[in-house]
Amino acid sequence: MAIEPETLMGDVNADGEFNAADVAHLQKWLLAVPDTELKNRKAADCNSGSKLNAVDLTLMKQLLLKQ
């Protein structure tokens, strides 16, 4: 059985850390900026709602402020 690596909440660019770059990246993706891809979609789903939207972006901003 393969072990799935742990997902760092908010790390949408999959660089191993959650920071302002991840928040900006999700915002660009939500605005449909061309050539913007999420490397870790699961990390962006902060409210576990299966859809990525402004709620997830807001939750990511709150997480960032708590750091």
Distance bins in CASP14 RR format, pairs under 12 A and 6 or more apart:
PFRMAT RR
TARGET T0000
AUTHOR 0000-0000-0000
RMODE 2
METHOD distances of the structure
MODEL  1
4 40 0 0 0 0 0 1 0 0 0 0 0
4 42 0 0 0 0 1 0 0 0 0 0 0
5 11 0 0 0 0 0 1 0 0 0 0 0
5 14 0 0 0 0 1 0 0 0 0 0 0
5 16 0 0 0 0 0 1 0 0 0 0 0
5 40 0 0 0 0 0 1 0 0 0 0 0
5 42 0 0 0 0 0 1 0 0 0 0 0
5 43 0 0 0 0 0 1 0 0 0 0 0
6 16 0 0 0 0 0 1 0 0 0 0 0
6 40 0 0 0 0 0 1 0 0 0 0 0
6 42 0 0 0 0 0 1 0 0 0 0 0
6 43 0 0 0 0 0 1 0 0 0 0 0
7 14 0 0 0 0 1 0 0 0 0 0 0
7 16 0 0 0 0 0 1 0 0 0 0 0
7 18 0 0 0 0 0 1 0 0 0 0 0
7 39 0 0 0 0 0 1 0 0 0 0 0
7 40 1 0 0 1 0 0 0 0 0 0 0
7 41 0 0 0 0 1 0 0 0 0 0 0
7 42 1 0 1 0 0 0 0 0 0 0 0
7 43 1 0 1 0 0 0 0 0 0 0 0
7 44 0 0 0 0 1 0 0 0 0 0 0
7 45 0 0 0 0 1 0 0 0 0 0 0
7 46 0 0 0 0 0 1 0 0 0 0 0
7 48 0 0 0 0 0 1 0 0 0 0 0
8 14 0 0 0 0 1 0 0 0 0 0 0
8 15 0 0 0 0 1 0 0 0 0 0 0
8 16 1 0 1 0 0 0 0 0 0 0 0
8 17 1 0 0 1 0 0 0 0 0 0 0
8 18 1 0 1 0 0 0 0 0 0 0 0
8 19 0 0 0 0 0 1 0 0 0 0 0
8 22 0 0 0 0 1 0 0 0 0 0 0
8 39 0 0 0 0 0 1 0 0 0 0 0
8 40 0 0 0 0 1 0 0 0 0 0 0
8 42 0 0 0 0 0 1 0 0 0 0 0
8 43 1 0 0 1 0 0 0 0 0 0 0
8 44 0 0 0 0 0 1 0 0 0 0 0
8 46 0 0 0 0 0 1 0 0 0 0 0
8 60 0 0 0 0 0 1 0 0 0 0 0
8 63 0 0 0 0 0 1 0 0 0 0 0
9 16 0 0 0 0 0 1 0 0 0 0 0
9 17 0 0 0 0 0 1 0 0 0 0 0
9 18 1 0 0 1 0 0 0 0 0 0 0
9 22 0 0 0 0 1 0 0 0 0 0 0
9 26 0 0 0 0 0 1 0 0 0 0 0
9 40 0 0 0 0 1 0 0 0 0 0 0
9 42 0 0 0 0 1 0 0 0 0 0 0
9 43 1 0 1 0 0 0 0 0 0 0 0
9 44 0 0 0 0 1 0 0 0 0 0 0
9 45 0 0 0 0 1 0 0 0 0 0 0
9 46 1 0 0 1 0 0 0 0 0 0 0
9 47 0 0 0 0 0 1 0 0 0 0 0
9 48 0 0 0 0 0 1 0 0 0 0 0
9 56 0 0 0 0 0 1 0 0 0 0 0
9 59 0 0 0 0 1 0 0 0 0 0 0
9 60 0 0 0 0 1 0 0 0 0 0 0
9 62 0 0 0 0 0 1 0 0 0 0 0
9 63 1 0 0 1 0 0 0 0 0 0 0
9 64 0 0 0 0 0 1 0 0 0 0 0
9 66 0 0 0 0 0 1 0 0 0 0 0
9 67 0 0 0 0 0 1 0 0 0 0 0
10 16 0 0 0 0 0 1 0 0 0 0 0
10 17 0 0 0 0 1 0 0 0 0 0 0
10 18 1 0 1 0 0 0 0 0 0 0 0
10 19 0 0 0 0 1 0 0 0 0 0 0
10 20 0 0 0 0 0 1 0 0 0 0 0
10 21 0 0 0 0 0 1 0 0 0 0 0
10 22 1 0 1 0 0 0 0 0 0 0 0
10 23 0 0 0 0 1 0 0 0 0 0 0
10 24 0 0 0 0 0 1 0 0 0 0 0
10 25 0 0 0 0 1 0 0 0 0 0 0
10 26 1 0 0 1 0 0 0 0 0 0 0
10 38 0 0 0 0 0 1 0 0 0 0 0
10 39 0 0 0 0 0 1 0 0 0 0 0
10 40 1 0 0 1 0 0 0 0 0 0 0
10 41 0 0 0 0 0 1 0 0 0 0 0
10 42 0 0 0 0 1 0 0 0 0 0 0
10 43 1 0 1 0 0 0 0 0 0 0 0
10 44 1 0 0 1 0 0 0 0 0 0 0
10 45 0 0 0 0 1 0 0 0 0 0 0
10 46 1 0 0 1 0 0 0 0 0 0 0
10 47 0 0 0 0 0 1 0 0 0 0 0
10 52 0 0 0 0 0 1 0 0 0 0 0
10 56 0 0 0 0 1 0 0 0 0 0 0
10 57 0 0 0 0 0 1 0 0 0 0 0
10 59 0 0 0 0 1 0 0 0 0 0 0
10 60 1 0 1 0 0 0 0 0 0 0 0
10 61 0 0 0 0 0 1 0 0 0 0 0
10 62 0 0 0 0 0 1 0 0 0 0 0
10 63 1 0 0 1 0 0 0 0 0 0 0
10 64 0 0 0 0 1 0 0 0 0 0 0
10 67 0 0 0 0 0 1 0 0 0 0 0
11 17 1 0 0 1 0 0 0 0 0 0 0
11 18 1 0 1 0 0 0 0 0 0 0 0
11 19 0 0 0 0 1 0 0 0 0 0 0
11 21 0 0 0 0 1 0 0 0 0 0 0
11 22 1 0 1 0 0 0 0 0 0 0 0
11 23 0 0 0 0 0 1 0 0 0 0 0
11 25 0 0 0 0 1 0 0 0 0 0 0
11 26 0 0 0 0 0 1 0 0 0 0 0
11 38 0 0 0 0 0 1 0 0 0 0 0
11 39 0 0 0 0 1 0 0 0 0 0 0
11 40 1 0 1 0 0 0 0 0 0 0 0
11 41 0 0 0 0 0 1 0 0 0 0 0
11 42 0 0 0 0 1 0 0 0 0 0 0
11 43 1 0 1 0 0 0 0 0 0 0 0
11 44 0 0 0 0 1 0 0 0 0 0 0
11 45 0 0 0 0 0 1 0 0 0 0 0
11 46 0 0 0 0 0 1 0 0 0 0 0
11 60 0 0 0 0 1 0 0 0 0 0 0
11 63 0 0 0 0 0 1 0 0 0 0 0
11 64 0 0 0 0 0 1 0 0 0 0 0
12 18 0 0 0 0 1 0 0 0 0 0 0
12 19 0 0 0 0 0 1 0 0 0 0 0
12 20 0 0 0 0 0 1 0 0 0 0 0
12 21 0 0 0 0 1 0 0 0 0 0 0
12 22 1 0 1 0 0 0 0 0 0 0 0
12 23 0 0 0 0 1 0 0 0 0 0 0
12 24 0 0 0 0 1 0 0 0 0 0 0
12 25 1 0 1 0 0 0 0 0 0 0 0
12 26 1 0 1 0 0 0 0 0 0 0 0
12 27 0 0 0 0 0 1 0 0 0 0 0
12 28 0 0 0 0 0 1 0 0 0 0 0
12 29 1 0 0 1 0 0 0 0 0 0 0
12 30 0 0 0 0 0 1 0 0 0 0 0
12 36 0 0 0 0 0 1 0 0 0 0 0
12 37 0 0 0 0 1 0 0 0 0 0 0
12 38 1 0 1 0 0 0 0 0 0 0 0
12 39 1 0 0 1 0 0 0 0 0 0 0
12 40 1 0 1 0 0 0 0 0 0 0 0
12 41 1 0 0 1 0 0 0 0 0 0 0
12 42 0 0 0 0 1 0 0 0 0 0 0
12 43 1 0 1 0 0 0 0 0 0 0 0
12 44 1 0 1 0 0 0 0 0 0 0 0
12 45 0 0 0 0 1 0 0 0 0 0 0
12 46 0 0 0 0 0 1 0 0 0 0 0
12 52 0 0 0 0 1 0 0 0 0 0 0
12 56 0 0 0 0 1 0 0 0 0 0 0
12 57 0 0 0 0 0 1 0 0 0 0 0
12 60 0 0 0 0 1 0 0 0 0 0 0
12 63 0 0 0 0 0 1 0 0 0 0 0
13 19 0 0 0 0 1 0 0 0 0 0 0
13 20 0 0 0 0 0 1 0 0 0 0 0
13 21 1 0 0 1 0 0 0 0 0 0 0
13 22 1 0 1 0 0 0 0 0 0 0 0
13 23 0 0 0 0 0 1 0 0 0 0 0
13 24 0 0 0 0 1 0 0 0 0 0 0
13 25 1 0 1 0 0 0 0 0 0 0 0
13 26 0 0 0 0 1 0 0 0 0 0 0
13 28 0 0 0 0 0 1 0 0 0 0 0
13 29 0 0 0 0 0 1 0 0 0 0 0
13 36 0 0 0 0 0 1 0 0 0 0 0
13 37 0 0 0 0 1 0 0 0 0 0 0
13 38 1 0 0 1 0 0 0 0 0 0 0
13 39 1 0 1 0 0 0 0 0 0 0 0
13 40 1 0 0 1 0 0 0 0 0 0 0
13 41 0 0 0 0 0 1 0 0 0 0 0
13 43 0 0 0 0 1 0 0 0 0 0 0
13 44 0 0 0 0 1 0 0 0 0 0 0
14 21 0 0 0 0 0 1 0 0 0 0 0
14 22 0 0 0 0 1 0 0 0 0 0 0
14 25 0 0 0 0 0 1 0 0 0 0 0
14 37 0 0 0 0 0 1 0 0 0 0 0
14 38 0 0 0 0 1 0 0 0 0 0 0
14 39 1 1 0 0 0 0 0 0 0 0 0
14 40 1 0 1 0 0 0 0 0 0 0 0
14 41 0 0 0 0 1 0 0 0 0 0 0
14 42 0 0 0 0 0 1 0 0 0 0 0
14 43 1 0 0 1 0 0 0 0 0 0 0
14 44 0 0 0 0 0 1 0 0 0 0 0
15 21 1 0 0 1 0 0 0 0 0 0 0
15 22 0 0 0 0 1 0 0 0 0 0 0
15 25 0 0 0 0 0 1 0 0 0 0 0
15 39 0 0 0 0 1 0 0 0 0 0 0
15 40 0 0 0 0 1 0 0 0 0 0 0
15 43 0 0 0 0 0 1 0 0 0 0 0
16 22 0 0 0 0 1 0 0 0 0 0 0
16 39 0 0 0 0 0 1 0 0 0 0 0
16 40 0 0 0 0 1 0 0 0 0 0 0
16 43 0 0 0 0 1 0 0 0 0 0 0
17 40 0 0 0 0 0 1 0 0 0 0 0
17 43 0 0 0 0 0 1 0 0 0 0 0
17 64 0 0 0 0 0 1 0 0 0 0 0
17 67 0 0 0 0 0 1 0 0 0 0 0
18 25 0 0 0 0 0 1 0 0 0 0 0
18 26 0 0 0 0 0 1 0 0 0 0 0
18 40 0 0 0 0 0 1 0 0 0 0 0
18 43 1 0 0 1 0 0 0 0 0 0 0
18 44 0 0 0 0 0 1 0 0 0 0 0
18 46 0 0 0 0 0 1 0 0 0 0 0
18 59 0 0 0 0 0 1 0 0 0 0 0
18 60 0 0 0 0 1 0 0 0 0 0 0
18 61 0 0 0 0 0 1 0 0 0 0 0
18 63 1 0 0 1 0 0 0 0 0 0 0
18 64 1 0 0 1 0 0 0 0 0 0 0
18 65 0 0 0 0 0 1 0 0 0 0 0
18 66 0 0 0 0 0 1 0 0 0 0 0
18 67 1 0 0 1 0 0 0 0 0 0 0
19 25 0 0 0 0 0 1 0 0 0 0 0
19 26 0 0 0 0 0 1 0 0 0 0 0
19 60 0 0 0 0 0 1 0 0 0 0 0
19 61 0 0 0 0 0 1 0 0 0 0 0
19 63 0 0 0 0 0 1 0 0 0 0 0
19 64 1 0 0 1 0 0 0 0 0 0 0
19 65 0 0 0 0 0 1 0 0 0 0 0
19 67 0 0 0 0 1 0 0 0 0 0 0
20 26 0 0 0 0 0 1 0 0 0 0 0
20 27 0 0 0 0 0 1 0 0 0 0 0
20 60 0 0 0 0 1 0 0 0 0 0 0
20 61 0 0 0 0 1 0 0 0 0 0 0
20 63 0 0 0 0 0 1 0 0 0 0 0
20 64 1 0 0 1 0 0 0 0 0 0 0
20 65 0 0 0 0 0 1 0 0 0 0 0
20 67 0 0 0 0 1 0 0 0 0 0 0
21 27 0 0 0 0 0 1 0 0 0 0 0
21 28 0 0 0 0 0 1 0 0 0 0 0
21 39 0 0 0 0 0 1 0 0 0 0 0
21 60 0 0 0 0 0 1 0 0 0 0 0
21 64 0 0 0 0 0 1 0 0 0 0 0
22 28 0 0 0 0 0 1 0 0 0 0 0
22 29 0 0 0 0 0 1 0 0 0 0 0
22 38 0 0 0 0 1 0 0 0 0 0 0
22 39 0 0 0 0 0 1 0 0 0 0 0
22 40 0 0 0 0 1 0 0 0 0 0 0
22 43 1 0 0 1 0 0 0 0 0 0 0
22 44 0 0 0 0 1 0 0 0 0 0 0
22 46 0 0 0 0 0 1 0 0 0 0 0
22 56 0 0 0 0 0 1 0 0 0 0 0
22 57 0 0 0 0 0 1 0 0 0 0 0
22 59 0 0 0 0 0 1 0 0 0 0 0
22 60 1 0 0 1 0 0 0 0 0 0 0
22 61 0 0 0 0 0 1 0 0 0 0 0
22 63 0 0 0 0 1 0 0 0 0 0 0
22 64 0 0 0 0 1 0 0 0 0 0 0
22 67 0 0 0 0 0 1 0 0 0 0 0
23 29 0 0 0 0 0 1 0 0 0 0 0
23 30 0 0 0 0 0 1 0 0 0 0 0
23 43 0 0 0 0 0 1 0 0 0 0 0
23 44 0 0 0 0 1 0 0 0 0 0 0
23 46 0 0 0 0 0 1 0 0 0 0 0
23 56 0 0 0 0 0 1 0 0 0 0 0
23 57 1 0 0 1 0 0 0 0 0 0 0
23 58 0 0 0 0 1 0 0 0 0 0 0
23 59 0 0 0 0 0 1 0 0 0 0 0
23 60 1 0 1 0 0 0 0 0 0 0 0
23 61 1 0 1 0 0 0 0 0 0 0 0
23 62 0 0 0 0 0 1 0 0 0 0 0
23 63 0 0 0 0 1 0 0 0 0 0 0
23 64 1 0 1 0 0 0 0 0 0 0 0
23 65 0 0 0 0 0 1 0 0 0 0 0
23 67 0 0 0 0 0 1 0 0 0 0 0
24 30 0 0 0 0 0 1 0 0 0 0 0
24 31 0 0 0 0 0 1 0 0 0 0 0
24 33 0 0 0 0 0 1 0 0 0 0 0
24 36 0 0 0 0 0 1 0 0 0 0 0
24 57 0 0 0 0 0 1 0 0 0 0 0
24 60 0 0 0 0 0 1 0 0 0 0 0
24 61 0 0 0 0 0 1 0 0 0 0 0
24 64 0 0 0 0 0 1 0 0 0 0 0
25 31 0 0 0 0 0 1 0 0 0 0 0
25 33 0 0 0 0 1 0 0 0 0 0 0
25 35 0 0 0 0 0 1 0 0 0 0 0
25 36 1 0 0 1 0 0 0 0 0 0 0
25 37 0 0 0 0 1 0 0 0 0 0 0
25 38 1 0 0 1 0 0 0 0 0 0 0
25 39 0 0 0 0 1 0 0 0 0 0 0
25 40 0 0 0 0 0 1 0 0 0 0 0
25 41 0 0 0 0 0 1 0 0 0 0 0
25 43 0 0 0 0 0 1 0 0 0 0 0
25 44 0 0 0 0 1 0 0 0 0 0 0
25 52 0 0 0 0 0 1 0 0 0 0 0
25 57 0 0 0 0 0 1 0 0 0 0 0
25 60 0 0 0 0 1 0 0 0 0 0 0
26 33 0 0 0 0 0 1 0 0 0 0 0
26 36 0 0 0 0 1 0 0 0 0 0 0
26 37 0 0 0 0 0 1 0 0 0 0 0
26 38 1 0 0 1 0 0 0 0 0 0 0
26 39 0 0 0 0 0 1 0 0 0 0 0
26 40 0 0 0 0 0 1 0 0 0 0 0
26 41 0 0 0 0 1 0 0 0 0 0 0
26 43 0 0 0 0 1 0 0 0 0 0 0
26 44 1 0 1 0 0 0 0 0 0 0 0
26 45 0 0 0 0 0 1 0 0 0 0 0
26 46 0 0 0 0 1 0 0 0 0 0 0
26 52 1 0 0 1 0 0 0 0 0 0 0
26 53 0 0 0 0 0 1 0 0 0 0 0
26 54 0 0 0 0 1 0 0 0 0 0 0
26 55 0 0 0 0 0 1 0 0 0 0 0
26 56 1 0 0 1 0 0 0 0 0 0 0
26 57 1 0 1 0 0 0 0 0 0 0 0
26 58 0 0 0 0 0 1 0 0 0 0 0
26 59 0 0 0 0 0 1 0 0 0 0 0
26 60 1 0 0 1 0 0 0 0 0 0 0
26 61 0 0 0 0 1 0 0 0 0 0 0
26 63 0 0 0 0 0 1 0 0 0 0 0
26 64 0 0 0 0 0 1 0 0 0 0 0
27 33 0 0 0 0 1 0 0 0 0 0 0
27 36 0 0 0 0 1 0 0 0 0 0 0
27 38 0 0 0 0 0 1 0 0 0 0 0
27 44 0 0 0 0 0 1 0 0 0 0 0
27 52 0 0 0 0 0 1 0 0 0 0 0
27 53 0 0 0 0 0 1 0 0 0 0 0
27 54 0 0 0 0 1 0 0 0 0 0 0
27 56 0 0 0 0 0 1 0 0 0 0 0
27 57 1 0 1 0 0 0 0 0 0 0 0
27 58 0 0 0 0 0 1 0 0 0 0 0
27 60 0 0 0 0 1 0 0 0 0 0 0
27 61 0 0 0 0 1 0 0 0 0 0 0
27 64 0 0 0 0 0 1 0 0 0 0 0
28 34 0 0 0 0 1 0 0 0 0 0 0
28 35 0 0 0 0 1 0 0 0 0 0 0
28 36 1 0 1 0 0 0 0 0 0 0 0
28 37 0 0 0 0 1 0 0 0 0 0 0
28 38 0 0 0 0 1 0 0 0 0 0 0
28 44 0 0 0 0 0 1 0 0 0 0 0
28 57 0 0 0 0 0 1 0 0 0 0 0
29 35 0 0 0 0 0 1 0 0 0 0 0
29 36 1 0 1 0 0 0 0 0 0 0 0
29 37 1 0 0 1 0 0 0 0 0 0 0
29 38 1 0 1 0 0 0 0 0 0 0 0
29 39 0 0 0 0 0 1 0 0 0 0 0
29 40 0 0 0 0 0 1 0 0 0 0 0
29 41 0 0 0 0 1 0 0 0 0 0 0
29 44 1 0 0 1 0 0 0 0 0 0 0
29 52 1 0 0 1 0 0 0 0 0 0 0
29 53 0 0 0 0 0 1 0 0 0 0 0
29 54 0 0 0 0 0 1 0 0 0 0 0
29 56 0 0 0 0 0 1 0 0 0 0 0
29 57 0 0 0 0 1 0 0 0 0 0 0
29 60 0 0 0 0 0 1 0 0 0 0 0
30 36 0 0 0 0 1 0 0 0 0 0 0
30 38 0 0 0 0 1 0 0 0 0 0 0
30 44 0 0 0 0 1 0 0 0 0 0 0
30 51 0 0 0 0 0 1 0 0 0 0 0
30 52 1 0 0 1 0 0 0 0 0 0 0
30 53 1 0 0 1 0 0 0 0 0 0 0
30 54 1 0 0 1 0 0 0 0 0 0 0
30 55 0 0 0 0 0 1 0 0 0 0 0
30 56 0 0 0 0 1 0 0 0 0 0 0
30 57 1 0 0 1 0 0 0 0 0 0 0
30 58 0 0 0 0 0 1 0 0 0 0 0
30 60 0 0 0 0 0 1 0 0 0 0 0
31 53 0 0 0 0 0 1 0 0 0 0 0
31 54 0 0 0 0 0 1 0 0 0 0 0
31 57 0 0 0 0 0 1 0 0 0 0 0
32 52 0 0 0 0 0 1 0 0 0 0 0
36 44 0 0 0 0 0 1 0 0 0 0 0
37 44 0 0 0 0 0 1 0 0 0 0 0
38 44 1 0 1 0 0 0 0 0 0 0 0
38 45 0 0 0 0 0 1 0 0 0 0 0
38 52 1 0 0 1 0 0 0 0 0 0 0
38 56 0 0 0 0 0 1 0 0 0 0 0
40 52 0 0 0 0 0 1 0 0 0 0 0
41 49 0 0 0 0 0 1 0 0 0 0 0
41 50 0 0 0 0 0 1 0 0 0 0 0
41 51 0 0 0 0 0 1 0 0 0 0 0
41 52 1 0 0 1 0 0 0 0 0 0 0
41 56 0 0 0 0 0 1 0 0 0 0 0
42 48 0 0 0 0 1 0 0 0 0 0 0
42 49 0 0 0 0 0 1 0 0 0 0 0
42 50 0 0 0 0 0 1 0 0 0 0 0
42 52 0 0 0 0 0 1 0 0 0 0 0
42 56 0 0 0 0 0 1 0 0 0 0 0
43 52 0 0 0 0 0 1 0 0 0 0 0
43 56 0 0 0 0 1 0 0 0 0 0 0
43 59 0 0 0 0 0 1 0 0 0 0 0
43 60 0 0 0 0 1 0 0 0 0 0 0
43 63 0 0 0 0 0 1 0 0 0 0 0
44 50 0 0 0 0 0 1 0 0 0 0 0
44 51 0 0 0 0 0 1 0 0 0 0 0
44 52 1 0 1 0 0 0 0 0 0 0 0
44 53 0 0 0 0 1 0 0 0 0 0 0
44 54 0 0 0 0 0 1 0 0 0 0 0
44 55 0 0 0 0 0 1 0 0 0 0 0
44 56 1 0 1 0 0 0 0 0 0 0 0
44 57 0 0 0 0 1 0 0 0 0 0 0
44 59 0 0 0 0 1 0 0 0 0 0 0
44 60 1 0 0 1 0 0 0 0 0 0 0
44 63 0 0 0 0 0 1 0 0 0 0 0
45 51 1 0 0 1 0 0 0 0 0 0 0
45 52 1 0 0 1 0 0 0 0 0 0 0
45 53 0 0 0 0 1 0 0 0 0 0 0
45 55 0 0 0 0 1 0 0 0 0 0 0
45 56 1 0 0 1 0 0 0 0 0 0 0
45 57 0 0 0 0 0 1 0 0 0 0 0
45 59 0 0 0 0 1 0 0 0 0 0 0
45 60 0 0 0 0 0 1 0 0 0 0 0
46 52 0 0 0 0 1 0 0 0 0 0 0
46 53 0 0 0 0 0 1 0 0 0 0 0
46 54 0 0 0 0 0 1 0 0 0 0 0
46 55 1 0 0 1 0 0 0 0 0 0 0
46 56 1 0 1 0 0 0 0 0 0 0 0
46 57 0 0 0 0 1 0 0 0 0 0 0
46 58 0 0 0 0 1 0 0 0 0 0 0
46 59 1 1 0 0 0 0 0 0 0 0 0
46 60 1 0 1 0 0 0 0 0 0 0 0
46 61 0 0 0 0 1 0 0 0 0 0 0
46 62 0 0 0 0 1 0 0 0 0 0 0
46 63 1 0 0 1 0 0 0 0 0 0 0
46 64 0 0 0 0 0 1 0 0 0 0 0
47 53 0 0 0 0 1 0 0 0 0 0 0
47 54 0 0 0 0 0 1 0 0 0 0 0
47 55 1 0 1 0 0 0 0 0 0 0 0
47 56 1 0 1 0 0 0 0 0 0 0 0
47 57 0 0 0 0 0 1 0 0 0 0 0
47 58 0 0 0 0 1 0 0 0 0 0 0
47 59 1 0 1 0 0 0 0 0 0 0 0
47 60 0 0 0 0 0 1 0 0 0 0 0
47 62 0 0 0 0 0 1 0 0 0 0 0
47 63 0 0 0 0 0 1 0 0 0 0 0
48 55 0 0 0 0 0 1 0 0 0 0 0
48 56 0 0 0 0 1 0 0 0 0 0 0
48 59 0 0 0 0 0 1 0 0 0 0 0
49 55 0 0 0 0 1 0 0 0 0 0 0
49 56 0 0 0 0 1 0 0 0 0 0 0
49 59 0 0 0 0 0 1 0 0 0 0 0
50 56 0 0 0 0 0 1 0 0 0 0 0
52 58 0 0 0 0 0 1 0 0 0 0 0
52 59 0 0 0 0 0 1 0 0 0 0 0
52 60 0 0 0 0 0 1 0 0 0 0 0
53 59 0 0 0 0 0 1 0 0 0 0 0
53 60 0 0 0 0 0 1 0 0 0 0 0
54 60 0 0 0 0 0 1 0 0 0 0 0
54 61 0 0 0 0 0 1 0 0 0 0 0
55 61 0 0 0 0 0 1 0 0 0 0 0
55 62 0 0 0 0 0 1 0 0 0 0 0
56 62 0 0 0 0 0 1 0 0 0 0 0
56 63 0 0 0 0 0 1 0 0 0 0 0
57 63 0 0 0 0 0 1 0 0 0 0 0
57 64 0 0 0 0 0 1 0 0 0 0 0
58 64 0 0 0 0 0 1 0 0 0 0 0
58 65 0 0 0 0 0 1 0 0 0 0 0
59 65 0 0 0 0 0 1 0 0 0 0 0
59 66 0 0 0 0 0 1 0 0 0 0 0
60 66 0 0 0 0 0 1 0 0 0 0 0
60 67 0 0 0 0 0 1 0 0 0 0 0
61 67 0 0 0 0 0 1 0 0 0 0 0
END
